[in-house]
Amino acid sequence: MARFQSLKKNSVLPGFGLSLGFTMFYISILVILPLSMIFLNSFTVEWSKIWSTISDPRVVASYRLSFGASFTAALINVIFGVLIAWVLVRYRFLGSRIIDGLVDLPFALPTAIAGIALTTLYTQNGWIGKFLSFKVAYTPLGITLALTFIGLPFVVRTVQPVLQSLDHEIEEASASLGANRMQTFVKVILPELLPAALTGFALAFARALGEYGSVVFIAGNMPMRTEITPLLIMTKLEQYDYAGATAIAAVMLIFSFILLFIINLLQWWTNKKIL
């Protein structure tokens, strides 16, 4: 109690009441109010119309594609993002700073430009696509590729600080006790990286789920095959079907909340196990 009073007395920020009030106001204006309008606007029509919209086979196929491609892309980013972060932190080589800067390129690059560039590269007559024996552009594989591109920085930048703070002496102690490299990684390094990797996965997954610009060009937008849910939402808006658009968006929002809640539970369980 005395420690809490000391922190309160020496705080450089305004008092708890004022800070909390401003925080809640800011979050309400930017997050809670816009999200609540999605549900309120959906229920401006009767339930039967909402259900027919969100359960339409074309819409269900877009759910399956969006969630499946986003999950796959986030999983790929966790594997290779951890590897890239490891190389950038543990090794110094010519061009390492350039590679470190290129990791942030998807943050700065307009997503439409990324989509056009990937489509140009991976079409069947593209610079890379013409050498491949399988089709990439205008397939679910192309969509996954685009989502992997835009989600990579989230994993690298989340894992990188953890690796930088990891004490090398712990690894040396593990090796001195007879552990091989794999045992050291699994028993010593991985438990430290796992919470950050899960956070990076959640961020990359959430980013990929709502992505539109980089995907719409390389997807081909074929109904029931390569049509993502954000594109269907845009189509509904262009048809002035605002209730239908917000109903589909509400479904995406609910499932996103559920998945992110599960990931947060895994993070909590992992941190508790480590402690």
C-alpha positions as CSV (number, residue, x, y, z in Angstrom):
1,M,0.0,0.0,0.0
2,A,2.9,2.3,0.9
3,R,4.6,1.5,-2.3
4,F,1.4,2.4,-4.3
5,Q,1.1,5.7,-2.5
6,S,4.7,6.5,-3.2
7,L,4.3,5.7,-6.9
8,K,1.1,7.9,-7.0
9,K,2.9,10.7,-5.3
10,N,5.9,10.6,-7.6
11,S,4.0,10.1,-10.9
12,V,4.8,12.5,-13.7
13,L,1.5,11.8,-15.4
14,P,-1.9,13.3,-14.2
15,G,-3.8,11.6,-11.5
16,F,-5.4,8.2,-11.9
17,G,-8.9,9.5,-12.3
18,L,-8.0,12.0,-15.0
19,S,-5.7,9.5,-16.9
20,L,-8.3,6.8,-16.8
21,G,-11.0,9.1,-17.9
22,F,-9.0,10.3,-20.9
23,T,-8.0,6.7,-21.8
24,M,-11.6,5.5,-21.8
25,F,-12.7,8.5,-23.8
26,Y,-10.0,8.0,-26.4
27,I,-10.7,4.3,-26.7
28,S,-14.4,4.8,-26.9
29,I,-14.1,7.4,-29.7
30,L,-11.6,5.4,-31.8
31,V,-12.5,1.8,-31.0
32,I,-15.6,1.0,-29.1
33,L,-18.0,3.4,-30.9
34,P,-17.0,2.5,-34.5
35,L,-17.1,-1.3,-33.7
36,S,-20.5,-0.9,-32.0
37,M,-21.9,0.8,-35.1
38,I,-21.1,-2.4,-37.1
39,F,-23.6,-4.4,-34.9
40,L,-26.1,-1.6,-34.7
41,N,-26.2,-1.1,-38.4
42,S,-26.5,-4.8,-39.0
43,F,-29.7,-5.0,-37.1
44,T,-31.5,-2.3,-39.0
45,V,-33.0,-5.2,-41.1
46,E,-34.8,-8.3,-40.0
47,W,-32.9,-11.3,-38.8
48,S,-33.9,-13.6,-41.7
49,K,-32.2,-11.2,-44.2
50,I,-29.1,-11.0,-42.0
51,W,-28.9,-14.8,-41.8
52,S,-29.4,-15.2,-45.5
53,T,-26.5,-12.8,-46.2
54,I,-23.9,-14.2,-43.8
55,S,-24.8,-17.8,-44.6
56,D,-24.7,-17.4,-48.4
57,P,-22.4,-20.1,-49.9
58,R,-20.4,-17.4,-51.7
59,V,-19.9,-15.6,-48.4
60,V,-19.0,-18.8,-46.5
61,A,-16.4,-19.7,-49.1
62,S,-14.9,-16.2,-48.6
63,Y,-14.8,-16.8,-44.8
64,R,-13.0,-20.1,-45.4
65,L,-10.4,-18.5,-47.7
66,S,-9.8,-15.4,-45.6
67,F,-9.3,-17.2,-42.3
68,G,-7.4,-20.1,-43.9
69,A,-5.0,-18.0,-45.8
70,S,-4.5,-15.6,-42.9
71,F,-3.8,-18.4,-40.5
72,T,-1.3,-20.1,-42.9
73,A,0.4,-16.8,-43.7
74,A,0.8,-16.0,-39.9
75,L,2.2,-19.5,-39.3
76,I,4.7,-19.1,-42.1
77,N,5.7,-15.7,-40.7
78,V,6.3,-17.1,-37.2
79,I,8.7,-19.8,-38.5
80,F,10.7,-17.5,-40.9
81,G,10.2,-14.4,-38.8
82,V,11.9,-16.0,-35.8
83,L,14.7,-17.2,-38.1
84,I,15.2,-13.7,-39.6
85,A,15.2,-12.1,-36.2
86,W,17.8,-14.6,-35.0
87,V,20.1,-13.9,-37.9
88,L,19.8,-10.1,-37.5
89,V,20.5,-10.2,-33.7
90,R,23.1,-12.9,-33.5
91,Y,25.2,-12.3,-36.6
92,R,27.0,-9.2,-38.0
93,F,27.6,-9.3,-41.7
94,L,27.9,-7.1,-44.8
95,G,24.4,-5.7,-45.6
96,S,22.8,-6.7,-42.3
97,R,21.6,-3.1,-41.8
98,I,20.1,-3.1,-45.2
99,I,18.2,-6.3,-44.6
100,D,17.1,-5.0,-41.2
101,G,15.6,-1.9,-42.9
102,L,14.0,-4.0,-45.7
103,V,12.0,-5.9,-43.0
104,D,10.0,-2.7,-42.4
105,L,9.3,-2.2,-46.1
106,P,5.7,-3.7,-45.9
107,F,4.9,-1.1,-43.2
108,A,5.8,1.8,-45.5
109,L,4.9,0.4,-48.9
110,P,1.3,1.1,-50.0
111,T,-0.5,-2.2,-50.1
112,A,-1.9,-1.6,-53.6
113,I,1.7,-1.2,-54.9
114,A,2.7,-4.5,-53.1
115,G,-0.3,-6.3,-54.7
116,I,0.6,-5.0,-58.2
117,A,4.3,-5.9,-57.7
118,L,3.5,-9.4,-56.6
119,T,1.0,-10.0,-59.4
120,T,3.6,-8.8,-61.9
121,L,6.2,-11.2,-60.5
122,Y,4.0,-14.3,-60.1
123,T,1.7,-14.3,-63.1
124,Q,2.3,-17.1,-65.6
125,N,4.3,-14.8,-67.8
126,G,5.9,-12.9,-64.9
127,W,9.5,-12.7,-64.0
128,I,9.3,-15.5,-61.5
129,G,6.0,-17.1,-62.5
130,K,7.2,-18.2,-65.9
131,F,9.9,-20.4,-64.3
132,L,7.4,-22.2,-62.0
133,S,5.5,-25.3,-62.9
134,F,2.5,-24.3,-60.9
135,K,0.2,-21.3,-60.9
136,V,0.6,-18.7,-58.1
137,A,-1.3,-15.6,-59.1
138,Y,-5.1,-15.8,-59.1
139,T,-5.0,-18.8,-56.7
140,P,-5.3,-19.2,-52.9
141,L,-1.5,-19.7,-52.9
142,G,-1.0,-16.1,-54.3
143,I,-3.3,-14.8,-51.6
144,T,-1.3,-16.5,-48.9
145,L,1.9,-15.1,-50.5
146,A,0.6,-11.5,-50.3
147,L,-0.6,-12.0,-46.7
148,T,2.8,-13.4,-45.8
149,F,4.5,-10.4,-47.3
150,I,2.5,-7.8,-45.3
151,G,2.6,-9.8,-42.0
152,L,6.4,-10.5,-41.7
153,P,7.5,-7.3,-39.9
154,F,5.1,-8.0,-37.0
155,V,6.8,-11.2,-36.1
156,V,10.4,-10.0,-36.6
157,R,9.9,-6.8,-34.7
158,T,8.1,-8.6,-31.8
159,V,10.7,-11.3,-31.4
160,Q,13.8,-9.2,-32.1
161,P,13.9,-7.3,-28.7
162,V,13.5,-10.6,-26.8
163,L,16.5,-12.1,-28.6
164,Q,18.5,-8.9,-27.9
165,S,17.8,-9.2,-24.2
166,L,18.5,-12.9,-24.0
167,D,21.6,-13.6,-21.9
168,H,24.3,-15.6,-23.7
169,E,25.5,-17.0,-20.4
170,I,22.3,-19.1,-20.1
171,E,23.1,-20.8,-23.4
172,E,26.7,-21.3,-22.3
173,A,25.6,-22.8,-19.0
174,S,23.3,-25.2,-20.9
175,A,26.1,-26.3,-23.2
176,S,28.5,-26.8,-20.2
177,L,25.9,-29.1,-18.7
178,G,26.0,-31.3,-21.7
179,A,23.0,-30.1,-23.7
180,N,23.3,-30.1,-27.5
181,R,22.2,-27.2,-29.7
182,M,18.7,-28.6,-30.2
183,Q,18.2,-29.2,-26.5
184,T,19.4,-25.7,-25.7
185,F,17.0,-24.2,-28.2
186,V,14.0,-26.2,-27.1
187,K,14.6,-26.1,-23.3
188,V,16.2,-22.7,-22.9
189,I,15.6,-20.3,-25.9
190,L,12.2,-21.4,-27.1
191,P,10.4,-20.8,-23.7
192,E,11.7,-17.3,-23.8
193,L,10.7,-16.7,-27.4
194,L,7.2,-18.3,-27.3
195,P,5.2,-15.4,-25.7
196,A,6.7,-13.0,-28.2
197,A,6.2,-15.4,-31.1
198,L,2.6,-15.8,-30.2
199,T,2.1,-12.1,-30.0
200,G,3.7,-11.7,-33.5
201,F,1.4,-14.5,-34.8
202,A,-1.6,-12.7,-33.4
203,L,-0.6,-9.4,-34.9
204,A,0.3,-10.9,-38.3
205,F,-3.0,-12.9,-38.3
206,A,-5.1,-9.8,-37.4
207,R,-3.3,-7.8,-40.1
208,A,-3.8,-10.4,-42.8
209,L,-7.5,-10.9,-41.9
210,G,-8.4,-7.4,-42.8
211,E,-6.0,-6.9,-45.7
212,Y,-7.5,-5.7,-49.0
213,G,-5.1,-3.7,-51.2
214,S,-2.3,-6.2,-51.6
215,V,-4.6,-9.2,-52.1
216,V,-7.3,-7.9,-54.5
217,F,-4.9,-7.7,-57.4
218,I,-3.2,-11.1,-57.0
219,A,-6.4,-12.9,-56.0
220,G,-8.2,-12.7,-59.3
221,N,-11.5,-12.3,-57.3
222,M,-13.2,-15.4,-58.7
223,P,-16.4,-16.2,-56.7
224,M,-16.2,-19.4,-54.6
225,R,-12.5,-19.7,-55.3
226,T,-10.3,-16.6,-54.8
227,E,-12.8,-14.1,-53.4
228,I,-11.8,-12.8,-50.0
229,T,-14.3,-11.5,-47.4
230,P,-13.1,-7.8,-47.4
231,L,-13.8,-7.7,-51.2
232,L,-17.3,-8.9,-50.6
233,I,-17.8,-6.2,-48.0
234,M,-16.6,-3.6,-50.5
235,T,-19.0,-5.1,-53.1
236,K,-21.9,-4.8,-50.8
237,L,-21.0,-1.2,-50.0
238,E,-20.8,-0.4,-53.7
239,Q,-24.3,-1.8,-54.1
240,Y,-25.5,0.4,-51.2
241,D,-26.3,-2.7,-49.1
242,Y,-24.9,-1.3,-45.9
243,A,-26.7,-3.7,-43.7
244,G,-25.4,-6.7,-45.6
245,A,-21.8,-5.3,-45.5
246,T,-21.9,-4.6,-41.8
247,A,-23.4,-8.1,-41.2
248,I,-20.5,-9.8,-42.9
249,A,-18.1,-7.5,-41.1
250,A,-19.7,-8.4,-37.8
251,V,-19.1,-12.1,-38.4
252,M,-15.5,-11.4,-39.2
253,L,-15.2,-9.3,-36.1
254,I,-16.7,-11.9,-33.8
255,F,-14.5,-14.7,-35.1
256,S,-11.4,-12.5,-34.9
257,F,-12.2,-11.7,-31.3
258,I,-12.6,-15.4,-30.5
259,L,-9.3,-16.4,-32.1
260,L,-7.4,-13.5,-30.6
261,F,-8.9,-14.4,-27.2
262,I,-7.7,-18.0,-27.6
263,I,-4.2,-16.7,-28.5
264,N,-4.2,-14.4,-25.5
265,L,-5.1,-17.4,-23.3
266,L,-2.2,-19.3,-24.8
267,Q,0.1,-16.4,-24.1
268,W,-1.1,-16.2,-20.5
269,W,-0.7,-20.0,-20.0
270,T,2.8,-19.8,-21.6
271,N,3.9,-16.9,-19.3
272,K,2.5,-18.6,-16.3
273,K,4.3,-21.8,-17.1
274,I,7.6,-20.0,-17.6
275,L,7.2,-18.1,-14.2
